[in-house]
Amino acid sequence: MTISAKPHYDLLDGLRGVAAILVLFYHVFEGFAFAEATNGVGSGIITTLNHAHIAVDFFFILSGFVISYAYDNRWGQMSMGQFFKRRLIRLHPMLVMGAVMGFAAFAFVGFERWDGTMAPTGWVMMALLLTIFMIPAVPGLPYEVRGNGEMFPLNGPAWSLFFEYVGNILYALFIRRLSTKRLAALTLVLGVLHAWFFVGDISGYGMLGVGWTIDEVNFWGGLLRMLFPFTLGMLISRTFKPMKVKGAFWICSVVLIVLFSVPYIESAGGVVNLNCLYEYVCVAFIFPLLVWLGACGSTIEGGKATHRICQALGDLSYPLYIVHYPIMYIFYAWLIDKQIYSLSHCLGVATLVVVSSILLAILCLKLYDEPLRRKWAHSSGGNSESAGKS
């Protein structure tokens, strides 16, 4: 059954792309901190764009907005099975590609774990299979092949897709059925729990960066980390009243860069972790405002250049996010081996990492993802996710 398309918010596509690029740069600087920690020569704290990991929380808000806008009033036109098929068509091809890229990157370094030992090929193949089917690895078991505790050791960022899938399932089963008032109540409760968990630093990480592994704290923290912004995005979509905002894309982009560039905020003890509080304020208050501003803006008013930029960034955002980290694994191994801990000592290599990540994402998008999604979407009656490319 064909579902008619709604107009979509181009600026939200563009902002997703900006956030994805900032995640790419964040992971470059994460490499220096990781090399320091591995070689025991520094604090292991990321010092540049160190808040860019909460771009994932921005993605969750955008996802909630897009899903609510695209599907809330269409359940009479499609079944739950059709909804899940559409989401799989949108998300899973690139997730499989990211897993394959991760396998190739691990093979490139000889299946060498972070501790210098070699992972058996059979367990690496098992890790690939489990990643393709979104089955997380339990830390310490043989199929957690890198030995770093990652939920998906061949492609670390896939953890957020795991929770994205959980959010989609919960949306289809019950959240979509809630009235706007009940959705607001649920969002409020989740916001309080989110504040208790993160501002109180239950994880002990000193930041919102939980969910990447499958231990108890990370699972429940990751679930909260997804559900609060996801329902918040839904609530914004349901209550959204647009007004004209000129230059919304550029305003929001600059704000994201500034927010992510704020230095780590040290805490002097007590029950409130100041760095976590800052990131909570970003997620609970500033990101929703940016989504609202982005939805109010128009690429038509911004001119053809802004429209093309937002379209290109939106197309690039998901492929870049899901395929860049295998390149980072190779980069990190090189940094550790060469004992390099700053950008000034490897500017050329770091530039190559960034450029190659973007080019790889473009190639995967144009030669694999778009053709495959067009083929599958045609067979399922089209793709209706028109608010933005979630």
N, C-alpha and C positions, 0 to 999 in steps of 0.2 A: 504494500500500500504506500503510495506516495504521500509525503507530508510536505505541505507547502513551506517554503523557506521564509523566515523573517529577515528583516534588514539586520545587519550586524554592526557591532561597534568596532570600527576599524582601529580607533585609538587604543582600545584594550589589547588588540593584537600587537600593536606596536610596543606597548608597555611590557607585555609579556616577553617580547624579544629583547628589550633593554635589560630586563631582569635576568634573562638567560645569559646574556653577554657578561653581566656583572658576576654571575655565578662562575662563569669560565675564568674570569680574572681572579676571583676569590680562590679558586682551586689552584691557580698558579702560585699564589702566595702561600696557600696551605702547604704546598710542596716544600717550601723553605722551612716552615715550622716543623713539618714531618721529618725532614732530613736532620734538623737540629735535634729533635727528640730521639730519633733512632740512633744518632751518633753520640748522644749524651753531651752536647756542647752548648745547649741553650734551653730556654724556657719551653719551647714548643708552642708558644702563643702566636697566632696569626696577627700581624701588626698592620696590614694594609687591607682595606675593604673587609675588616674582620666581622662586620655584621651582615655581609652579603649572603650568609647561609639562610637568613630569614626571607630571602627571595622565594624559597619554597613555600613559606606561609602566605606570601603574596600570591603565588600560583594557586594555592588552595582557595583563597578568597575569590580570585577570578573564576576558578572552576565552579564554585558554588553559584556565582552570578550567572555564568553561562548555562549551566545545567538547568537552573530554575527558569531562566528566560526562555530557553529553547524547548523545554519539555513540560513545564507545570500544567499548561492548558491543553496538552495534546494526548493525554492518556486515553481519551476516547477514540483516538485514531490509530493507536498502536498497542501491541501487547508488551508485557514485561520482557518477553524473549526478544522482541524487535529492539527494545531499548538496549538490552545488553549486547545485542549484535552490533548495533551502531557504535557503542562505546568501544567494543573490541576492535572494530574496523578503524576507529580513530586512534587508539592507543597501542594496540598490540603489535602491529608490524614493526614499528620502530623499536619496541621493547625487545623483540626477537633479534633485530639487527644489532642492538646494543650488546646483547648477550654474546652474539657471534664475534663482534669486535673485541669484546672483553676476553673471549677465548683466544683469539688471534694475538692480542697483546700479551697475554700470559704465556703463550707459546713462544713469543718473540724473546722473552727473558728466560726461556728454558724451564717454565713452570716453577720458578724459584720463589719460595715464600719469603715473607719479610724477615724471618729469622735465619735465612740463608739455606735452609733445607729445601729439598725438591718434593713437590706434590706428585703423587702417582697419577699417571695419565688417566687411569680409569676413574679416579675420583674427580678429576677435572672435567671429564666428559659427563659425569653425574651432576656436577655443579652447573654445567651448561644446560642440561635437560631440565633441572629444577628451576633455573632462572627463566627459561622459556615458558614454563608453566606457572611461574610466579609462586613457587614454593620456597619459603625462606630457609636459609641455612642456620642451624643451631650452632652457636660458638663452641668450639672444641671438638666437634664431630669431624670425621675425615673429609666430608664434602664441603666444609668451610675452608677452602683450599689455600687461601692466602694467609690464614692465621691471624687476621686482624679483627675478627669478630663481626665482619660485615654480614648483613642479612643476605646480600647478593654479592659474593666475593669477586665475581667476574665483571660486575658493573655496579659499583656502590650506589649511585643515585637512583637505581631502580627501587630502592626502599620506599621512596615517596610515591611511586606508581602503585606499589602494594597497598598503601593506605588510600590512595586515590580510588583504587578498585573497591576497597572496603566502603569508602564514602558513597560511591555509586550504588553499591548493593543496598546500603542502608537507606539511601534516598529512594530507590525504587520500591523497597519493601514497606517503608513507613514514613520517612520524613516528608515526602511529597504530599502525603495525605493530611498533614497538619495545616490547620488554619494559620493565617499570618500571625494572629495573637499567640497561638500555641508555639509556632516557630520562634517568635520573639522570646517567649518564656524559656524554651529549650536553649536558645542561643545565650540567654542571660545565665542560666545554670552552667552551661559549658564554659562561659567566660569566667565565672567565679572559680570553677574547678581548674581552669587553665591558669588563672592567677595564683591560686594556692600551689599548684604543682611547680610552676616555673618561677614566679617571683620568690617563692620560698625555697627554690633551688633544690627540690627533692632529689633530682638526679645527681647533684654535686658537680655538674659540668660548668656552672657559672655562666650559662647561656642557654638559648632555646634549642640547641643542636642535638635533639634526641630523636630516636626513631630508626636510626641506621642499623641497629642490631636487634636481636630478637629476645634479649633478656627481659625480665619482667618490667623493670623500670622503663626501658626504652619502648616496649610494646604499648603499655598504657599511656606513657608520655607521648608517643607517636600518634596514638589514637586521638588523644586530646588535642594534640598539635594540628591534626587534620580537621577534626570535627568542629572545633570552635570557629576557625576562619571559614570553613566550608558553609556552615549554617549562617554565618554572618554575611557571606556573599549572597546566599539565597535571600536573606532578609532585605538586603540592599536592592536586589532585583525586584522583589515584590512591592517594595515601597518607593521605588525610584520615581522621582519627578524631575525631568530634565529642565535645565535652563542653559542659555547660551554662555559658553566660557571660551574666550579666545586664547589660543596658544596653550591649550590644556595638555597636549602631548609633551611639549617642551618643558612646561612647568613641572609636570609629574616626573619626567625623566630626571631633571635636575634634583628634585626632592629625593628621589630614590638614591641617586649617587651620593648626596650629602648624608642621608640617613645611614647608608652602608659604610661611609667613610669615618664616622665618629669613632674615636679611639675607644679601646676597651675601658670600661668604667670599673675601677677597683672598689671593692666593698670593705668596710671597716668592721666586719662582723655583724651580728644581729640576725634577725629573722628575715630581713629583706635583702636580697641580692640586687645591687643597684644595676649591674649590667643586664640581668634578666628583666628587671623592672623597665629599663629603657626599651628592650626588645619587645616586651609585652605591650607597652604603650604604642610602639610602631604597629604591631599586629592588630590591636584592639581599636585603635583610634585613627592613626595616620593612614594606614593602608586602606581602610574603608573610604576615607575621604579621597584618596587618590583614585580608587575605582570609580567613585561617584563623579569626580572631575573628568576622568577619562571617558566615562559614558556620556557626559554632558558635551564634550568637545566634538568637533567634526573635522575630518580630514579635508572635506570640501572647502570649508572656510580657511583651513590652514594652507591650502594650495596643493597643486599637483605633486610637488616635491614631498610634502609631508605625507600625502596619501601613498606615494610609492614607497617611502621609507617605512611607514607603518605596515604596509602589505608585505614587504620583504622581511621585516623583523618578525612579523607574525608567522610567516611561513617557516622561518628559520628556527623559531624559539624551541619547539619541542624536539626536533631532530638534534639541535645543538646540545640541549640539556641531556639527552639520553645517549648520545654517542661520543661525547668528548672525553669522558672519564677514562676509558681504556688508554687513550693517549697519555693522560695524566699518570697512569700507573707506570708507564715506561719512563716518563719524565721524572717521577719521584725516585725510581730505582737509579736513574742516572745521577740525580742530585745527591743521593745517599752515597753512591760509589765515589763520586768526585768530591764529596764533602763541600758542596756549594750551598750557601745559606742566604744569599741575597740576590736580588734582580740584577744589580750592577755587575755581578760576576758571570752572568749568563744571559745577557739581554738578547743576543742573537738567537740562542736556543729557545728562550721563552717566547720570543716573537714567532719563531717557527711553530711552536706548540699551539699558539693562539690561531695563527693563520691556517695551519693544517686542520685544526679542530673545526673551524668554520667551513673550510673547503670540503671536508669529509661530510659535514652535516648537509651541505648543499647537494653534494653528489647523492647521498642517501635519499634526500628528499625528492630530487628530480628523477632519479633513475630507478628508485625502488618504492618509496612510500607513496608518492602521489599516484603513479600508475596502478599500484596494487589497491589503494583505497578507492580509486575511481571504478575499478573493476568490481570490487566487492560492494561498494555503495550502490552501483547500478543494479546489481542483483537483489539488493534489499530495499529498493525504492527511493534512494537518495539519502543525503545527509542533511539533517535539519539543524545542526548546531551552529546557528547563524549569529549569535551574539558576539562570538569571538572563537578562536580556535583553541578549545580547551584541551 
